[in-house]
Amino acid sequence: MLASKVVEEDVLGEDPELVAGADVAYNSKNGAAAVVVISMKDRCEEDSRVFLGPVDFPYIPTFLAFREARFIFAVLRRLTTRPDVLMVNGHGLAHPRRCGLATHVGVVEKIPCIGVASRLLEGYMIVSCGGEKRVLDGEGKIAANMVQTPKGPLYVSVGNMISLKRATELVALTIDGGRLPLPIRLAHKAAASLLADSARRGERE
């Protein structure tokens, strides 16, 4: 149902000014999520929020949204700044049911959303096309683009309300030496920090 509601066209109009990244980290008990919004003009943080809660769904390949989406929803609803587009550390349409974590979040929140993943799920293949690397699904349809970073490849797919071409361009623009694009890397750092602080408090208690 969610996959049928995906919009694979740009709704942004002009170039986005505020781009956010979302990531979730875990320990044995809790999940910590963070969303960081940056300005594309100066790459400075405009807003940042975190959320900590118990994990209530096991890790099952291709069902990541059922484990992580609720954490990202909780953080998004705490933001005071609405981003123009959201990058999620997970797949979008490059998913067996065309509904990865980025798709789930993008459709529910009605926000332009990009899936950014460091590995492909099974059943996909990479081909060269006009100097670019395309990711094809089992039916030979383009599901994602590969973006090469200094520390390895990333796989970019549509989450919602954006074209694959523009999603790929935005990810490429926000890679500044690391593997993850800057908004997701900042969110990853914030989520990991929150989780570490929680663990230390638990030890003291």
Contact map, one row per residue, 1 for C-alpha under 8 A:
1111100000000000000000000000000000000000000000000000000000000000000000000000000000000000000000000000000000000000000000000000000000000000000000000000000000000000000000000000000000000000000000000000000000000
1111110000000000000000000000000000000000000000000000000000000000000000000000000000000000000000000010001100110000000000000000000000000000000000000000000000000000000000000000000000000000000000000000000000000
1111110000000000000000000000000000000000000000000000000000000000000000000000000000000000000000001110001100000000000000000000000000000000000000000000000000000000000000000000000000000000000000000000000000000
1111110000000000000000000000000000000000000000000000000000000000000000000000000000000000000000000000000000000000000000000000000000000000000000000000000000000000000000000000000000000000000000000000000000000
1111111000000000000000000000000000000000000000000000000000000000000000000000000000000000000000000000000000100000000000000000000000000000000000000000000000000000000000000000000000000000000000000000000000000
0111111100000000000000000000000000000000000000000000000000000000000000000000000000000000000000000000001000100000000000000000000000000000000000000000000000000011100000000000000000000000000000000000000000000
0000111110000000000000000000000000000000000000000000000000000000000000000000000000000000000000000000000000000000000000000000000000000000000000000000000000000001110000000000000000000000000000000000000000000
0000011111000000000000000000000000000000000000000000000000000000000000000000000000000000000000000000000000000000000000000000000000000000000000000000000000000101111100000000000000000000000000000000000000000
0000001111100000000000000000000000000000000000000000000000000000000000000000000000000000000000000000000000000000000000000000000000000000000000000000000000000000111000000000000000000000000000000000000000000
0000000111111000000000000000000000000000000000000000000000000000000000000000000000000000000000000000000000000000000000000000000000000000000000000000000000000000111001000000000000000000000000000000000000000
0000000011111000000000000000000000000000000000000000000000000000000000000000000000000000000000000000000000000001000000000000000000000000000000000000000000000000110000000000000000000000000000000000000000000
0000000001111111000000000000000000000000000000000000000000000000000000000000000000010000000000000000000000000001000000000000000000000000000000000000000000000000010000000000000000000000000000000000000000000
0000000001111110000000000000000000000000000000000000000000000000000000000000000000000000000000000000000000000000000000000000000000000000000000000000000000000000000000000000000000000000000000000000000000000
0000000000011111000000000000000000000000000000000000000000000000000000000000000000000000000000000000000000000000000000000000000000000000000000000000000000000000000000000000000000000000000000000000000000000
0000000000011111100000000000000000000000000000000000000000000000000000000000000000000000000000000000000000000000000000000000000000000000000000000000000000000000000000000000000000000000000000000000000000000
0000000000010111111000000000000000000001000000000000000000000000000000000000000000011000000000000000000000000000000000000000000000000000000000000000000000000000000000000000000000000000000000000000000000000
0000000000000011111000000000000000000011100000000000000000000000000000000000000000010000000000000000000000000000000000000000000000000000000000000000000000000000000000000000000000000000000000000000000000000
0000000000000001111100000000000000001111000000000000000000000000000000000000000001111000000000000000000000000000000000000000000000000000000000000000000000000000000000000000000000000000000000000000000000000
0000000000000001111110000000000000001111000000000000000000000000000000000000000000111110000000000000000000000000000000000000000000000000000000000000000000000000000000000000000000000010000000000000000000000
0000000000000000011111000000000000111100000000000000000000000000000000000000000000111110000000000000000000000000000000000000000000000000000000000000000000000000000000000000000000000011000000000000000000000
0000000000000000001111100000000000111000000000000000000000000000000000000000000000000111100000000000000000000000000000000000000000000000000000000000000000000000000000000000000000000111111000000000000000000
0000000000000000000111110000000011110000000000000000000000000000000000010000000000000111100000000000000000000000000000000000000000000000000000000000000000000000000000000000000000000011001100000000000000000
0000000000000000000011111000000011100000000000000000000000000000000000010000000000000001100000000000000000000000000000000000000000000000000000000000000000000000000000000000000000000001001100100000000000000
0000000000000000000001111100001111000000000000000000000000000000000100110000000000000000000000000000000000000000000000000000000000000000000000000000000000000000000000000000000000000000000100100000000000000
0000000000000000000000111110001110000000000000000000000000000000000000000000000000000000000000000000000000000000000000000000000000000000000000000000000000000000000000000000000000000000000100110010000000000
0000000000000000000000011111111100000000000000000000000000000000000000000000000000000000000000000000000000000000000000000000000000000000000000000000000000000000000000000000000000000000000000000010000000000
0000000000000000000000001111111000000000000000000000000000000000000000000000000000000000000000000000000000000000000000000000000000000000000000000000000000000000000000000000000000000000000000000010000000000
0000000000000000000000000111110000000000000000000000000000000000000000000000000000000000000000000000000000000000000000000000000000000000000000000000000000000000000000000000000000000000000000000000000000000
0000000000000000000000000111111000000000000000000000011000000000000000000000000000000000000000000000000000000000000000000000000000000000000000000000000000000000000000000000000000000000000000000000000000000
0000000000000000000000000111111100000000000000000001111000000000000000000000000000000000000000000000000000000000000000000000000000000000000000000000000000000000000000000000000000000000000000000010000000000
0000000000000000000000011110111110000000000000000001111000000000000000100000000000000000000000000000000000000000000000000000000000000000000000000000000000000000000000000000000000000000000000000010000000000
0000000000000000000000011100011111000000000000000111100000000000000000100000000000000000000000000000000000000000000000000000000000000000000000000000000000000000000000000000000000000000000000110110000000000
0000000000000000000001111000001111100000000000000111000000000000000000110010000000000000000000000000000000000000000000000000000000000000000000000000000000000000000000000000000000000000001000100000000000000
0000000000000000000001110000000111110000000000011110000000000000000000010010000000000000000000000000000000000000000000000000000000000000000000000000000000000000000000000000000000000000001101100000000000000
0000000000000000000111100000000011111000000000011100000000000000000000010011000000000000000000000000000000000000000000000000000000000000000000000000000000000000000000000000000000000001001000000000000000000
0000000000000000000111000000000001111100000011111000000000000000000000000000000000000000000000000000000000000000000000000000000000000000000000000000000000000000000000000000000000000011011000000000000000000
0000000000000000011110000000000000111110000011110000000000000000000000000000000010100000000000000000000000000000000000000000000000000000000000000000000000000000000000000000000000000010000000000000000000000
0000000000000000011100000000000000011111001111100000000000000000000000000000000000000000000000000000000000000000000000000000000000000000000000000000000000000000000000000000000000000010000000000000000000000
0000000000000000111000000000000000001111111111000000000000000000000000000000000000000000000000000000000000000000000000000000000000000000000000000000000000000000000000000000000000000000000000000000000000000
0000000000000001111000000000000000000111111100000000000000000000000000000000000000000000000000000000000000000000000000000000000000000000000000000000000000000000000000000000000000000000000000000000000000000
0000000000000000100000000000000000000011111000000000000000000000000000000000000000000000000000000000000000000000000000000000000000000000000000000000000000000000000000000000000000000000000000000000000000000
0000000000000000000000000000000000000011111100000000000000000000000000000000000000000000000000000000000000000000000000000000000000000000000000000000000000000000000000000000000000000000000000000000000000000
0000000000000000000000000000000000000111111110000000000000000000000000000000000000000000000000000000000000000000000000000000000000000000000000000000000000000000000000000000000000000000000000000000000000000
0000000000000000000000000000000000000111011111000000000000000000000000000000000000000000000000000000000000000000000000000000000000000000000000000000000000000000000000000000000000000000000000000000000000000
0000000000000000000000000000000000011110001111110000000000000000000000000000000000000000000000000000000000000000000000000000000000000000000000000000000000000000000000000000000000000000000000000000000000000
0000000000000000000000000000000000011110000111110000000000000000000000000000000010000000000000000000000000000000000000000000000000000000000000000000000000000000000000000000000000000000000000000000000000000
0000000000000000000000000000000000011100000011111000000000000000000000000000001110000000000000000000000000000000000000000000000000000000000000000000000000000000000000000000000000000000000000000000000000000
0000000000000000000000000000000001111000000011111100000000000000000000000000001000000000000000000000000000000000000000000000000000000000000000000000000000000000000000000000000000000000000000000000000000000
0000000000000000000000000000000001110000000000111110000000000000000000000011011000000000000000000000000000000000000000000000000000000000000000000000000000000000000000000000000000000000000000000000000000000
0000000000000000000000000000000111100000000000011111000000000000000000000010000000000000000000000000000000000000000000000000000000000000000000000000000000000000000000000000000000000000000001100100000000000
0000000000000000000000000000000111000000000000001111100000000000000000100110000000000000000000000000000000000000000000000000000000000000000000000000000000000000000000000000000000000000000000000000000000000
0000000000000000000000000000011110000000000000000111110000000000000000100000000000000000000000000000000000000000000000000000000000000000000000000000000000000000000000000000000000000000000000000110000000000
0000000000000000000000000000011100000000000000000011111000000000000000100000000000000000000000000000000000000000000000000000000000000000000000000000000000000000000000000000000000000000000000000000000000000
0000000000000000000000000000111000000000000000000001111100000000000000000000000000000000000000000000000000000000000000000000000000000000000000000000000000000000000000000000000000000000000000000000000000000
0000000000000000000000000000111000000000000000000000111111000000001000000000000000000000000000000000000000000000000000000000000000000000000000000000000000000000000000000000000000000000000000000000000000000
0000000000000000000000000000000000000000000000000000011111000000001000000000000000000000000000000000000000000000000000000000000000000000000000000000000000000000000000000000000000000000000000000000000000000
0000000000000000000000000000000000000000000000000000001111100000011000000000000000000000000000000000000000000000000000000000000000000000000000000000000000000000000000000000000000000000000000000000000000000
0000000000000000000000000000000000000000000000000000001111110000001000000000000000000000000000000000000000000000000000000000000000000000000000000000000000000000000000000000000000000000000000000000000000000
0000000000000000000000000000000000000000000000000000000011111011001000000000000000000000000000000000000000000000000000000000000000000000000000000000000000000000000000000000000000000000000000000000000000000
0000000000000000000000000000000000000000000000000000000001111111000000000000000000000000000000000000000000000000000000000000000000000000000000000000000000000000000000000000000000000000000000000000000000000
0000000000000000000000000000000000000000000000000000000000111111000000000000000000000000000000000000000000000000000000000000000000000000000000000000000000000000000000000000000000000000000000000000000000000
0000000000000000000000000000000000000000000000000000000000011111000000000000000000000000000000110001000000000000000000001000000000000000000000000000000000000000000000000000000000000000000000000000000000000
0000000000000000000000000000000000000000000000000000000000111111111000000000000000000000000000000001000000000000000000000000000000000000000000000000000000000000000000000000000000000000000000000000000000000
0000000000000000000000000000000000000000000000000000000000111111111110000000000000000000000000000001100000000000000000000000000000000000000000000000000000000000000000000000000000000000000000000000000000000
0000000000000000000000000000000000000000000000000000000000000011111110000000000000000000000000000001100100000000000000000000000000000000000000000000000000000000000000000000000000000000000000000000000000000
0000000000000000000000000000000000000000000000000000000010000011111111000000000000000000000000000000000000000000000000000000000000000000000000000000000000000000000000000000000000000000000000000000000000000
0000000000000000000000000000000000000000000000000000001111100011111111000000000000000000000000000000000000000000000000000000000000000000000000000000000000000000000000000000000000000000000000000000000000000
0000000000000000000000010000000000000000000000000000000000000001111111110000000000000000000000000000100000000000000000000000000000000000000000000000000000000000000000000000000000000000000000000000000000000
0000000000000000000000000000000000000000000000000000000000000001111111111000000000000000000000000000100110000000000000000000000000000000000000000000000000000000000000000000000000000000000000000000000000000
0000000000000000000000000000000000000000000000000000000000000000011111111100000000000000000000000000000000000000000000000000000000000000000000000000000000000000000000000000000000000000000000000000000000000
0000000000000000000000010000001110000000000000000011100000000000000111111110000000000000000000000000000000000000000000000000000000000000000000000000000000000000000000000000000000000000000000000000000000000
0000000000000000000001110000000011100000000000000000000000000000000111111111000000000000000000000000000010000000000000000000000000000000000000000000000000000000000000000000000000000000000000000000000000000
0000000000000000000000000000000000000000000000000000000000000000000011111111100000000000000000000000000010001000000000000000000000000000000000000000000000000000000000000000000000000000000000000000000000000
0000000000000000000000000000000000000000000000000010000000000000000001111111110000000000000000000000000000000000000000000000000000000000000000000000000000000000000000000000000000000000000000000000000000000
0000000000000000000000000000000011100000000000001110000000000000000000111111111000000000000000000000000000000000000000000000000000000000000000000000000000000000000000000000000000000000000000000000000000000
0000000000000000000000000000000000100000000000001000000000000000000000011111111000000000000000000000000000000000000000000000000000000000000000000000000000000000000000000000000000000000000000000000000000000
0000000000000000000000000000000000000000000000000000000000000000000000001111111000000000000000000000000000000000000000000000000000000000000000000000000000000000000000000000000000000000000000000000000000000
0000000000000000000000000000000000000000000000001000000000000000000000000111111100000000000000000000000000000000000000000000000000000000000000000000000000000000000000000000000000000000000000000000000000000
0000000000000000000000000000000000000000000000111000000000000000000000000011111111000000000000000000000000000000000000000000000000000000000000000000000000000000000000000000000000000000000000000000000000000
0000000000000000000000000000000000000000000000100000000000000000000000000000011111000000000000000000000000000000000000000000000000000000000000000000000000000000000000000000000000000000000000000000000000000
0000000000000000000000000000000000001000000001100000000000000000000000000000001111100000000000000000000000000000000000000000000000000000000000000000000000000000000000000000000000000000000000000000000000000
0000000000000000010000000000000000000000000000000000000000000000000000000000001111110000000000000000000000000000000000000000000000000000000000000000000000000000000000000000000000000000000000000000000000000
0000000000000000011100000000000000001000000000000000000000000000000000000000000011111100000000000000000000000000000000000000000000000000000000000000000000000000000000000000000000000000000000000000000000000
0000000000010001111100000000000000000000000000000000000000000000000000000000000001111100000000000000000000000011000000000000000000000000000000000000000000000000000000000000000000000000000000000000000000000
0000000000000001011100000000000000000000000000000000000000000000000000000000000000111110000000000000000000000011110000000000000000000000000000000000000000000000000000000000000000000000000000000000000000000
0000000000000000001111000000000000000000000000000000000000000000000000000000000000111111000000000000000000000011110000000000000000000000000000000000000000000000000000000000000000000000000000000000000000000
0000000000000000001111000000000000000000000000000000000000000000000000000000000000001111100000000000010000000000111100000000000000000000000000000000000000000000000000000000000000000011000000000000000000000
0000000000000000000011100000000000000000000000000000000000000000000000000000000000000111111000000000110000000000111100000000000000000000000000000000000000000000000000000000000000000001000000000000000000000
0000000000000000000011100000000000000000000000000000000000000000000000000000000000000011111000000000010000000000001110000000000000000000000000000000000000000000000000000000000000000001000000000000000000000
0000000000000000000000000000000000000000000000000000000000000000000000000000000000000001111100000001110000000000001110000000000000000000000000000000000000000000000000000000000000000000000000000000000000000
0000000000000000000000000000000000000000000000000000000000000000000000000000000000000001111111100011111000000000001110000000000000000000000000000000000000011010000000000000000000000000000000000000000000000
0000000000000000000000000000000000000000000000000000000000000000000000000000000000000000011111100111111100000000011100000000000000000000000000000000000000001111000000000000000000000000000000000000000000000
0000000000000000000000000000000000000000000000000000000000000000000000000000000000000000001111101111001000000000001000000000000000000000000000110000000000001110000000000000000000000000000000000000000000000
0000000000000000000000000000000000000000000000000000000000000000000000000000000000000000001111110111000000000000000000001000000000000000100000110000000000001100000000000000000000000000000000000000000000000
0000000000000000000000000000000000000000000000000000000000000100000000000000000000000000001111111111000000000000000000001000000000000000000000000000000000000000000000000000000000000000000000000000000000000
0000000000000000000000000000000000000000000000000000000000000100000000000000000000000000000001111110000000000000000000000000000000000000000000000000000000000000000000000000000000000000000000000000000000000
0010000000000000000000000000000000000000000000000000000000000000000000000000000000000000000010111111000000000000000000000000000000000000000000000000000000000000000000000000000000000000000000000000000000000
0010000000000000000000000000000000000000000000000000000000000000000000000000000000000000000111111111001000000000000000000000000000000000000000000000000000000000000000000000000000000000000000000000000000000
0110000000000000000000000000000000000000000000000000000000000000000000000000000000000000001111111111111100000000000000000000000000000000000000000000000000000000000000000000000000000000000000000000000000000
0000000000000000000000000000000000000000000000000000000000000111100000000000000000000000011111101111111100000000001000000000000000000000000000000000000000000010000000000000000000000000000000000000000000000
0000000000000000000000000000000000000000000000000000000000000001100110000000000000000001011100000011111110000000001000000000000000000000000000000000000000000000000000000000000000000000000000000000000000000
0000000000000000000000000000000000000000000000000000000000000000000000000000000000000011111100000011111111000000111000000000000000000000000000000000000000000111000000000000000000000000000000000000000000000
0110010000000000000000000000000000000000000000000000000000000000000000000000000000000000001110000111111111100000111000000000000000000000000000000000000000000111000000000000000000000000000000000000000000000
0110000000000000000000000000000000000000000000000000000000000000100010000000000000000000000100000011111111110000000000000000000000000000000000000000000000000010000000000000000000000000000000000000000000000
0000000000000000000000000000000000000000000000000000000000000000000010011000000000000000000000000000111111111000100000000000000000000000000000000000000000000010000000000000000000000000000000000000000000000
0000000000000000000000000000000000000000000000000000000000000000000000000000000000000000000000000000011111111111100000000000000000000000000000000000000000000011100000000000000000000000000000000000000000000
0100110000000000000000000000000000000000000000000000000000000000000000000000000000000000000000000000001111111110000000000000000000000000000000000000000000000011000000000000000000000000000000000000000000000
0100000000000000000000000000000000000000000000000000000000000000000000000000000000000000000000000000000111111100000000000000000000000000000000000000000000000000000000000000000000000000000000000000000000000
0000000000000000000000000000000000000000000000000000000000000000000000001000000000000000000000000000000011111110000000000000000000000000000000000000000000000000000000000000000000000000000000000000000000000
0000000000000000000000000000000000000000000000000000000000000000000000000000000000000000000000000000000001111111000000000000000000000000000000000000000000000001100000000000000000000000000000000000000000000
0000000000000000000000000000000000000000000000000000000000000000000000000000000000011100000000000000000001101111100000000000000000000000000000000000000000000001100000000000000000000000000000000000000000000
0000000000110000000000000000000000000000000000000000000000000000000000000000000000011100000000000000000001000111110000000000000000000000000000000000000000000011110000000000000000000000000000000000000000000
0000000000000000000000000000000000000000000000000000000000000000000000000000000000001111000000000000011011000011111000000000000000000000000000000000000000000111110000000000000000000000000000000000000000000
0000000000000000000000000000000000000000000000000000000000000000000000000000000000001111000100000000011000000001111100000000000000000000000000000000000000011111010000100000000000000000000000000000000000000
0000000000000000000000000000000000000000000000000000000000000000000000000000000000000011111110000001111000000000111110000000000000000000000000000000000000111110000000000000000000000000000000000000000000000
0000000000000000000000000000000000000000000000000000000000000000000000000000000000000011111100000000000000000000011111000000000000000000000000000000000001111000000000000000000000000000000000000000000000000
0000000000000000000000000000000000000000000000000000000000000000000000000000000000000000111000000000000000000000001111110000000000000000000000000000000001110000000000000000000000000000000000000000000000000
0000000000000000000000000000000000000000000000000000000000000000000000000000000000000000000000000000000000000000000111110000000000000000000000000000000011100000000000000000000000000000000000000000000000000
0000000000000000000000000000000000000000000000000000000000000000000000000000000000000000000000000000000000000000000011111000000000000000000000000000000011100000000000000000000000000000000000000000000000000
0000000000000000000000000000000000000000000000000000000000000000000000000000000000000000000000000000000000000000000011111101000000000000000000000000000000100000000000000000000000000000000000000000000000000
0000000000000000000000000000000000000000000000000000000000000100000000000000000000000000000001100000000000000000000000111111000000000000000000000000000000000000000000000000000000000000000000000000000000000
0000000000000000000000000000000000000000000000000000000000000000000000000000000000000000000000000000000000000000000000011111000000000000000000000000000000000000000000000000000000000000000000000000000000000
0000000000000000000000000000000000000000000000000000000000000000000000000000000000000000000000000000000000000000000000001111100000000000110000000000000000000000000000000000000000000000000000000000000000000
0000000000000000000000000000000000000000000000000000000000000000000000000000000000000000000000000000000000000000000000011111110000000011110000000000000000000000000000000000000000000000000000000000000000000
0000000000000000000000000000000000000000000000000000000000000000000000000000000000000000000000000000000000000000000000000011111000000011100000000000000000000000000000000000000000000000000000000000000000000
0000000000000000000000000000000000000000000000000000000000000000000000000000000000000000000000000000000000000000000000000001111100001111000000000000000000000000000000000000000000000000000000000000000000000
0000000000000000000000000000000000000000000000000000000000000000000000000000000000000000000000000000000000000000000000000000111110001111000000000000000000000000000000000000000000000000000000000000000000000
0000000000000000000000000000000000000000000000000000000000000000000000000000000000000000000000000000000000000000000000000000011111111100000000000000000000000000000000000000000000000000000000000000000000000
0000000000000000000000000000000000000000000000000000000000000000000000000000000000000000000000000000000000000000000000000000001111111100000000000000000000000000000000000000000000000000000000000000000000000
0000000000000000000000000000000000000000000000000000000000000000000000000000000000000000000000000000000000000000000000000000000111110000000000000000000000000000000000000000000000000000000000000000000000000
0000000000000000000000000000000000000000000000000000000000000000000000000000000000000000000000000000000000000000000000000000000111111000000000000000000000000000000000000000000000000000000000000000000000000
0000000000000000000000000000000000000000000000000000000000000000000000000000000000000000000000000000000000000000000000000000000111111100000000001100000000000000000000000000000000000000000000000000000000000
0000000000000000000000000000000000000000000000000000000000000000000000000000000000000000000000000000000000000000000000000000011110111110000000001110000000000000000000000000000000000000000000000000000000000
0000000000000000000000000000000000000000000000000000000000000000000000000000000000000000000000000000000000000000000000000000011110011111000001111100000000000000000000000000000000000000000000000000000000000
0000000000000000000000000000000000000000000000000000000000000000000000000000000000000000000000000000000000000000000000000001111000001111100001111100000000100000000000000000000000000000000000000000000000000
0000000000000000000000000000000000000000000000000000000000000000000000000000000000000000000000000000000000000000000000000001111000000111111111110000000000000000000000000000000000000000000000000000000000000
0000000000000000000000000000000000000000000000000000000000000000000000000000000000000000000001000000000000000000000000000011100000000011111111100000000000000000000000000000000000000000000000000000000000000
0000000000000000000000000000000000000000000000000000000000000000000000000000000000000000000000000000000000000000000000000011000000000001111110000000000000000000000000000000000000000000000000000000000000000
0000000000000000000000000000000000000000000000000000000000000000000000000000000000000000000000000000000000000000000000000000000000000001111110000000000000000000000000000000000000000000000000000000000000000
0000000000000000000000000000000000000000000000000000000000000000000000000000000000000000000000000000000000000000000000000000000000000001111111000000000000000000000000000000000000000000000000000000000000000
0000000000000000000000000000000000000000000000000000000000000000000000000000000000000000000000000000000000000000000000000000000000000001111111100000000000000000000000000000000000000000000000000000000000000
0000000000000000000000000000000000000000000000000000000000000000000000000000000000000000000000000000000000000000000000000000000000000111100111111000000000000000000000000000000000000000000000000000000000000
0000000000000000000000000000000000000000000000000000000000000000000000000000000000000000000011000000000000000000000000000000000000000111100011111000000000001000000000000000000000000000000000000000000000000
0000000000000000000000000000000000000000000000000000000000000000000000000000000000000000000011000000000000000000000000000000000000000111000001111100000000111100000100000000000000000000000000000000000000000
0000000000000000000000000000000000000000000000000000000000000000000000000000000000000000000000000000000000000000000000000000000000011110000001111110000000111000000100010000000000000000000000000000000000000
0000000000000000000000000000000000000000000000000000000000000000000000000000000000000000000000000000000000000000000000000000000000011110000000011111000011110000000000000000000000000000000000000000000000000
0000000000000000000000000000000000000000000000000000000000000000000000000000000000000000000000000000000000000000000000000000000000001000000000001111100011110000000000010001000000000000000000000000000000000
0000000000000000000000000000000000000000000000000000000000000000000000000000000000000000000000000000000000000000000000000000000000000000000000000111110111000000000000000000000000000000000000000000000000000
0000000000000000000000000000000000000000000000000000000000000000000000000000000000000000000000000000000000000000000000000000000000000000000000000011111111000000000000000000001011100000000000000000000000000
0000000000000000000000000000000000000000000000000000000000000000000000000000000000000000000000000000000000000000000000000000000000000000000000000001111100000000000000000000000011100000000000000000000000000
0000000000000000000000000000000000000000000000000000000000000000000000000000000000000000000000000000000000000000000000000000000000000000000000000000111110000000000000000000000011100000000000000000000000000
0000000000000000000000000000000000000000000000000000000000000000000000000000000000000000000000000000000000000000000000000000000000000000000000000001111111000000000000000000000000100000000000000000000000000
0000000000000000000000000000000000000000000000000000000000000000000000000000000000000000000000000000000000000000000001100000000000000000000000000111101111100000000000000000000000100000000000000000000000000
0000000000000000000000000000000000000000000000000000000000000000000000000000000000000000000000000000000000000000000111100000000000000000000000000111100111110000000000000000000000110000000000000000000000000
0000000000000000000000000000000000000000000000000000000000000000000000000000000000000000000000000000000000000000001111110000000000000010000000011110000011111000000000000000000000000000000000000000000000000
0000000000000000000000000000000000000000000000000000000000000000000000000000000000000000001000000000000000000000011110000000000000000000000000011110000001111100000100110010000000000000000000000000000000000
0000000000000000000000000000000000000000000000000000000000000000000000000000000000000000001111000000000000000000011100000000000000000000000000111000000000111110000100110000000000000000000000000000000000000
0000000100000000000000000000000000000000000000000000000000000000000000000000000000000000000111000000011000000000111000000000000000000000000000010000000000011111111100100000000000000000000000000000000000000
0000010000000000000000000000000000000000000000000000000000000000000000000000000000000000001110000001011111100001111000000000000000000000000000000000000000001111110000000000000000000000000000000000000000000
0000011100000000000000000000000000000000000000000000000000000000000000000000000000000000000100000000011001100111110000000000000000000000000000000000000000000111110000000000000000000000000000000000000000000
0000011111100000000000000000000000000000000000000000000000000000000000000000000000000000000000000000000001000111100000000000000000000000000000000000000000000111111000000000000000000000000000000000000000000
0000001111110000000000000000000000000000000000000000000000000000000000000000000000000000000000000000000000000001110000000000000000000000000000000000000000000111111101100000000000000000000000000000000000000
0000000111000000000000000000000000000000000000000000000000000000000000000000000000000000000000000000000000000000000000000000000000000000000000000000000000000100111111100000000000000000000000000000000000000
0000000100000000000000000000000000000000000000000000000000000000000000000000000000000000000000000000000000000000000000000000000000000000000000011000000000011100011111110000000000000000000000000000000000000
0000000000000000000000000000000000000000000000000000000000000000000000000000000000000000000000000000000000000000000000000000000000000000000000000000000000000000001111111000000000000000000000000000000000000
0000000001000000000000000000000000000000000000000000000000000000000000000000000000000000000000000000000000000000000000000000000000000000000000000000000000000000011111111100000000000000000000000000000000000
0000000000000000000000000000000000000000000000000000000000000000000000000000000000000000000000000000000000000000010000000000000000000000000000000000000000011100011111111110000000000000000000000000000000000
0000000000000000000000000000000000000000000000000000000000000000000000000000000000000000000000000000000000000000000000000000000000000000000000001010000000011000000111111111000000000000000000000000000000000
0000000000000000000000000000000000000000000000000000000000000000000000000000000000000000000000000000000000000000000000000000000000000000000000000000000000000000000011111111100000000000000000000000000000000
0000000000000000000000000000000000000000000000000000000000000000000000000000000000000000000000000000000000000000000000000000000000000000000000000000000000000000000001111111110000000000000000000000000000000
0000000000000000000000000000000000000000000000000000000000000000000000000000000000000000000000000000000000000000000000000000000000000000000000000000000000010000000000111111111000001000000000000000000000000
0000000000000000000000000000000000000000000000000000000000000000000000000000000000000000000000000000000000000000000000000000000000000000000000000010000000000000000000011111111000001000000000000000000000000
0000000000000000000000000000000000000000000000000000000000000000000000000000000000000000000000000000000000000000000000000000000000000000000000000000000000000000000000001111111100000000000000000000000000000
0000000000000000000000000000000000000000000000000000000000000000000000000000000000000000000000000000000000000000000000000000000000000000000000000000000000000000000000000111111100001110000000000000000000000
0000000000000000000000000000000000000000000000000000000000000000000000000000000000000000000000000000000000000000000000000000000000000000000000000000100000000000000000000011111111111100000000000000000000000
0000000000000000000000000000000000000000000000000000000000000000000000000000000000000000000000000000000000000000000000000000000000000000000000000000000000000000000000000000111111001100000000000000000000000
0000000000000000000000000000000000000000000000000000000000000000000000000000000000000000000000000000000000000000000000000000000000000000000000000000111000000000000000000000001111100000000000000000000000000
0000000000000000000000000000000000000000000000000000000000000000000000000000000000000000000000000000000000000000000000000000000000000000000000000000111000000000000000000000001111111100000000000000000000000
0000000000000000000000000000000000000000000000000000000000000000000000000000000000000000000000000000000000000000000000000000000000000000000000000000111111000000000000000000001011111000000000000000000000000
0000000000000000000000000000000000000000000000000000000000000000000000000000000000000000000000000000000000000000000000000000000000000000000000000000000001000000000000000000001001111101100000000000000000000
0000000000000000000000000000000000000000000000000000000000000000000000000000000000000000000000000000000000000000000000000000000000000000000000000000000000000000000000000011011101111111100000000000000000000
0000000000000000000010000000000000000000000000000000000000000000000000000000000000000000000000000000000000000000000000000000000000000000000000000000000000000000000000000000011101011111110000000000000000000
0000000000000000001111000000000000011100000000000000000000000000000000000000000000000010000000000000000000000000000000000000000000000000000000000000000000000000000000000000010000001111111000000000000000000
0000000000000000000111100000000000110000000000000000000000000000000000000000000000000011100000000000000000000000000000000000000000000000000000000000000000000000000000000000000000011111111100000000000000000
0000000000000000000010000000000000000000000000000000000000000000000000000000000000000000000000000000000000000000000000000000000000000000000000000000000000000000000000000000000000011111111110000000000000000
0000000000000000000010000000000000010000000000000000000000000000000000000000000000000000000000000000000000000000000000000000000000000000000000000000000000000000000000000000000000000111111111000000000000000
0000000000000000000011100000000011110000000000000000000000000000000000000000000000000000000000000000000000000000000000000000000000000000000000000000000000000000000000000000000000000011111111100000000000000
0000000000000000000001111000000001000000000000000000000000000000000000000000000000000000000000000000000000000000000000000000000000000000000000000000000000000000000000000000000000000001111111110000000000000
0000000000000000000000000000000000000000000000000000000000000000000000000000000000000000000000000000000000000000000000000000000000000000000000000000000000000000000000000000000000000000111111111000000000000
0000000000000000000000000000000001000000000000000100000000000000000000000000000000000000000000000000000000000000000000000000000000000000000000000000000000000000000000000000000000000000011111111100000000000
0000000000000000000000111000000111000000000000000100000000000000000000000000000000000000000000000000000000000000000000000000000000000000000000000000000000000000000000000000000000000000001111111110000000000
0000000000000000000000001000000100000000000000000000000000000000000000000000000000000000000000000000000000000000000000000000000000000000000000000000000000000000000000000000000000000000000111111111000000000
0000000000000000000000000000000000000000000000000000000000000000000000000000000000000000000000000000000000000000000000000000000000000000000000000000000000000000000000000000000000000000000011111111100000000
0000000000000000000000000000000100000000000000000101000000000000000000000000000000000000000000000000000000000000000000000000000000000000000000000000000000000000000000000000000000000000000001111111110000000
0000000000000000000000001110011100000000000000000001000000000000000000000000000000000000000000000000000000000000000000000000000000000000000000000000000000000000000000000000000000000000000000111111111000000
0000000000000000000000000000000000000000000000000000000000000000000000000000000000000000000000000000000000000000000000000000000000000000000000000000000000000000000000000000000000000000000000011111111100000
0000000000000000000000000000000000000000000000000000000000000000000000000000000000000000000000000000000000000000000000000000000000000000000000000000000000000000000000000000000000000000000000001111111110000
0000000000000000000000000000000000000000000000000000000000000000000000000000000000000000000000000000000000000000000000000000000000000000000000000000000000000000000000000000000000000000000000000111111111000
0000000000000000000000000000000000000000000000000000000000000000000000000000000000000000000000000000000000000000000000000000000000000000000000000000000000000000000000000000000000000000000000000011111111100
0000000000000000000000000000000000000000000000000000000000000000000000000000000000000000000000000000000000000000000000000000000000000000000000000000000000000000000000000000000000000000000000000001111111110
0000000000000000000000000000000000000000000000000000000000000000000000000000000000000000000000000000000000000000000000000000000000000000000000000000000000000000000000000000000000000000000000000000111111111
0000000000000000000000000000000000000000000000000000000000000000000000000000000000000000000000000000000000000000000000000000000000000000000000000000000000000000000000000000000000000000000000000000011111111
0000000000000000000000000000000000000000000000000000000000000000000000000000000000000000000000000000000000000000000000000000000000000000000000000000000000000000000000000000000000000000000000000000001111111
0000000000000000000000000000000000000000000000000000000000000000000000000000000000000000000000000000000000000000000000000000000000000000000000000000000000000000000000000000000000000000000000000000000111111
0000000000000000000000000000000000000000000000000000000000000000000000000000000000000000000000000000000000000000000000000000000000000000000000000000000000000000000000000000000000000000000000000000000011111
